[in-house]
């Protein structure tokens, strides 16, 4: 699967977050979108994922089989700090619920074992530490059977073991996927094929009232 981006721009009120962003994201490659806090990395990732609407330009998704733009969510998995989990659910329930929307690549019990949440399989998410929640978010994203994987600051709240888990998931479960990572932390993206500095697409112009 491929994402073709042409002259993409996003603004809030009169301020442009980024502008004139053009790029081709190709299946089987890993990309890093970098920049300081507040540079628009997360915004760009959400635009690419069709979670928010851009103000100008175009985003086209191409694949071997045809599908409508309304179905793009079926092709995308994402893990991000701002995405919430249903805290009344247990780990098992959350993954089973997620599987109703995205096919999982492995049995749920195996996924829980891989991300080291076996002892919390029947525990409500409300009682999780922030690191445990991040492990579950990564589990949902990495093991969704989708051709595109978006990761926004993927090691947020993870300790050294959690970071090692993240690197293992990248190495073992992203073959042939298009992976786009938003980050300003090199340990989250130093394996990427291409790095995009979003600062190159910043605009100091203001839109007219």
C-alpha positions in Angstrom: 0.0 0.0 0.0 1.2 3.5 -0.8 0.3 7.0 0.4 0.7 9.9 -2.0 0.7 13.3 -0.4 0.6 16.5 -2.6 1.0 20.1 -1.3 -0.6 19.2 2.1 -1.4 22.0 4.5 -3.1 22.2 7.9 -3.9 25.3 9.9 -5.7 26.1 13.1 -7.5 29.4 13.0 -5.1 31.6 10.9 -1.9 29.9 11.8 -0.4 27.3 9.4 0.9 24.2 11.3 2.6 22.9 8.1 2.2 23.7 4.4 3.3 22.5 1.0 4.1 19.0 2.3 4.5 16.5 -0.5 5.8 13.0 -0.1 5.3 9.4 -1.3 5.2 6.8 1.5 5.8 3.3 0.1 4.8 -0.1 1.4 7.5 -2.1 3.2 9.4 1.1 4.3 9.7 2.9 7.7 9.5 6.6 7.9 10.2 9.0 10.8 8.5 12.4 11.1 10.7 14.5 13.4 10.6 17.9 15.0 10.4 19.6 18.4 7.3 19.6 20.5 4.6 21.7 19.0 6.0 21.4 15.5 2.9 19.6 14.1 4.2 16.0 14.0 1.0 14.5 15.6 -1.2 16.7 13.5 0.4 15.5 10.3 0.1 11.9 11.5 -3.6 12.4 12.2 -4.1 14.0 8.8 -2.4 11.0 7.1 -4.6 8.7 9.1 -7.7 10.6 8.0 -8.5 11.3 11.7 -8.6 15.1 11.0 -9.2 17.1 7.9 -6.5 19.1 6.1 -7.1 22.6 4.7 -5.3 22.2 1.4 -3.6 19.6 -0.7 -4.4 16.0 -1.3 -3.8 12.6 0.3 -4.3 9.5 -1.9 -4.1 5.9 -0.8 -3.3 3.3 -3.4 -3.4 -0.5 -3.1 -3.6 -3.6 -5.2 -7.3 -3.9 -4.5 -9.8 -1.0 -4.7 -11.5 0.4 -1.6 -13.4 3.6 -0.7 -12.0 6.4 1.3 -14.6 5.7 3.9 -12.9 2.3 4.4 -9.4 3.6 4.9 -9.6 3.0 8.7 -9.6 -0.8 8.0 -6.2 -0.4 6.4 -4.7 1.6 9.3 -3.6 0.8 12.9 -2.4 3.5 15.2 -0.9 3.9 18.7 -0.8 7.4 20.2 -0.7 9.0 23.7 -4.0 10.8 23.0 -6.0 7.7 22.1 -7.9 6.4 25.0 -8.6 2.9 26.2 -12.0 1.7 27.6 -10.9 1.6 31.3 -13.9 -0.5 32.4 -12.7 -3.3 30.3 -10.0 -5.9 31.0 -7.1 -6.6 28.8 -8.8 -9.6 27.2 -12.1 -7.6 26.7 -10.3 -4.7 25.2 -8.5 -6.8 22.6 -11.6 -8.8 21.8 -13.5 -5.5 21.3 -10.7 -4.2 19.1 -10.8 -7.4 17.1 -14.4 -6.6 16.1 -13.0 -3.7 14.0 -9.5 -5.0 13.0 -8.5 -8.6 12.4 -5.7 -9.6 14.8 -2.6 -11.5 13.4 -2.3 -13.7 16.5 -4.6 -15.2 19.1 -5.4 -12.7 21.9 -3.8 -14.9 24.6 -0.5 -15.0 22.6 -0.6 -11.2 22.1 -1.0 -10.7 25.8 1.9 -12.9 26.5 4.2 -11.1 24.0 3.5 -7.7 25.5 4.0 -9.2 29.0 0.5 -8.5 30.3 -0.4 -12.0 31.3 -0.8 -11.1 35.0 -3.2 -8.3 33.9 -5.3 -10.3 31.5 -8.4 -10.1 33.7 -7.6 -6.8 35.3 -9.6 -3.6 34.5 -7.6 -1.1 32.6 -8.5 1.6 35.1 -6.0 -0.1 37.5 -3.1 -0.2 35.0 0.0 1.9 35.3 0.7 4.3 32.4 3.3 1.9 31.1 0.9 -1.0 31.1 -1.6 1.1 29.1 1.0 1.9 26.6 1.9 -1.8 26.2 -1.8 -2.5 25.5 -2.0 0.4 22.9 1.1 -1.0 21.2 -0.4 -4.5 21.2 -3.6 -3.2 19.5 -1.6 -1.4 16.8 1.2 -3.9 16.1 -1.0 -6.9 15.9 -3.8 -5.5 13.8 -3.7 -7.1 10.4 -3.4 -3.8 8.5 -0.9 -2.7 5.8 -0.2 0.7 7.5 1.0 1.3 11.0 1.1 4.8 12.5 3.1 5.3 15.8 3.0 8.6 17.7 5.7 8.8 20.4 5.5 5.0 20.8 7.7 4.7 23.9 5.7 7.2 26.0 5.6 6.0 29.6 7.7 2.9 28.9 10.6 1.8 31.1 13.7 0.1 29.7 12.0 -3.2 29.4 9.1 -1.6 27.6 11.4 0.2 25.1 13.1 -3.2 24.5 9.6 -4.7 23.8 8.9 -1.8 21.3 12.1 -2.5 19.4 11.3 -6.2 19.4 7.8 -5.5 18.0 9.4 -3.4 15.3 11.8 -6.1 14.3 9.4 -9.0 14.4 6.0 -7.7 13.4 6.3 -4.9 10.8 7.6 -6.9 7.8 6.0 -5.5 4.5 4.1 -2.9 6.4 4.2 0.8 5.8 5.3 2.3 9.1 5.2 6.0 9.9 6.5 7.2 13.3 6.1 10.7 14.8 8.9 11.3 17.2 11.7 13.5 18.5 13.4 10.6 20.3 16.0 8.8 18.1 15.6 5.5 19.9 12.0 5.4 18.6 13.0 5.8 14.9 16.8 5.3 14.4 16.0 2.2 12.3 13.8 4.1 9.8 14.6 4.1 6.1 13.8 7.8 5.7 13.6 10.8 8.1 11.4 13.8 7.4 12.1 17.0 9.3 8.8 18.7 9.5 10.4 22.1 10.2 11.2 22.2 6.5 7.5 22.5 5.8 6.6 25.1 8.4 5.0 28.3 7.2 5.2 31.7 8.9 2.4 33.1 6.8 -1.0 33.8 8.2 -4.2 33.2 6.4 -6.4 36.3 5.7 -9.5 36.8 7.8 
